[in-house]
Amino acid sequence: SSYALIGLAFIAYIANTVNFSELVNPIRSYGRQKYILFGVFALYPLRHVFKEYMTPKRVRVILNIFWITIIAAAIYGTLKNRYDFNLLKMKSEYTLHYRNGGFTGIMRYGYGMSFVLTLMIGLLLYKDKFKRVLDLKFFYSALIIGGIGFILSFTRGAMLGLIVSLPFVLYFYRKKWGVITFMISSLIVLTLISISLLGGSTSSRFFAKLSQGSNLKRLSQYEAATRGFLERPLFGFGMEQFNANCKDIKNRNGIYYPNYCKKFNLDCSYETEPQYCGHAHNILLNYAADTGVFGLIFLISWALLWLKEMLARKDIVGFLFIPLVINVLVSGQFEYIFDANNSFMLFFLYPLSFLRSEDLNDPFL
């Protein structure tokens, strides 16, 4: 999988070079590969750090700091967005919003917490195996408060990713639990899809009808990214360039998300809303438009090979990370999850997933 990541970074550099004269903010386009390369080149340094310097006590301290940040983010985001009070500035900022965005913003926070909670639920099941590094007071507090903060983000794609990955978390712990949870999760997903297709609601994000604004925006972004990919199938437009070219692509192809009301014969009134543009809300389509077919192949290969490598481990670490990879694959269909915050986290977790007991100074796995 690490070779696939190197290939992905290499193709991104080629895409940037091919499109150099048209790049908006070239430094940003070339710099985006640093997270991917960090994931690869941190493999051996992190192994060395854990072998020579990390003790269970030090890992425990680092994890406690992480748990505290989760608690702080949930409290800060809830007070700031839902109660219009910024704890850092100790004053109102007129940012009242019913969705919790933590420190970073709603989408980044929601999807980031989905990934973290996937791992935390696994740690909860195997807490006896990690008792030397888990301070349960901080861990339980972060799990409960962070979970509440995640729910209050109302981030549907992130919640779907967690719902789909949860059966796999439980399956490797107790197969029967996993099967039962899989059946329940499948029923939930099918119910949500059916309600949306059969009419849905105009007031609920979870039961939103297909003609609800955010759904139409995503459909139009999916089509725009697909059209962009077909226009430049080999190397795309360059990293981070779909956003910049989105409006032109939509204008060239007559893609305007209110028109989806007529396309699907839906009863909605968004004709007066401005044209929406941004990232593709889909990691695969975004990379296809940015880096072309080769980038798309390397991205899919990385995820599938990482999943294969975790399955081959047949140990607790593998059982923790298999659901995470599945969550990444599912959540990535509804959001561009390689933003700066989540990229750093995911490509830090990636090399950690390859640690084994023999790589540790004082084994706690």
Buried (B, 14 or more C-beta within 10 A) or exposed (E): BBEBBBBBBBBBBBBBBBBEEEBEEBEEBBEBBBBBBBBBBBBEEBBEBBEEEBBBEBBBEEBBEEBEBBBBBBBBBBBBBBEBBBEEEEEEEEEEEEBBBBBBBBBBBBBBBBBBBBBBBBBBBBEEEBEBBBBEEBBBBBBEBBBEBBBBBBBBBBBBBBBBBBBBBBBBBEEEBBEBBBEEBEEBBEEBEEBBEEBBEEEEBBBBBBBBBEBBBBBBBBBBBBBBBEBBEEBBBBBBBBBBBBBEBBEEBEBBBBBBBEEEEBEBEBEEEEBBBEBBBBBBBBBBBBBBBBBBBBBBBBBBBBBEBBBEBEEBBBBBBBBBBBBBBBBBBBBBBBBEBBBBBBBBBBBBBBBEEEBBBEEBB
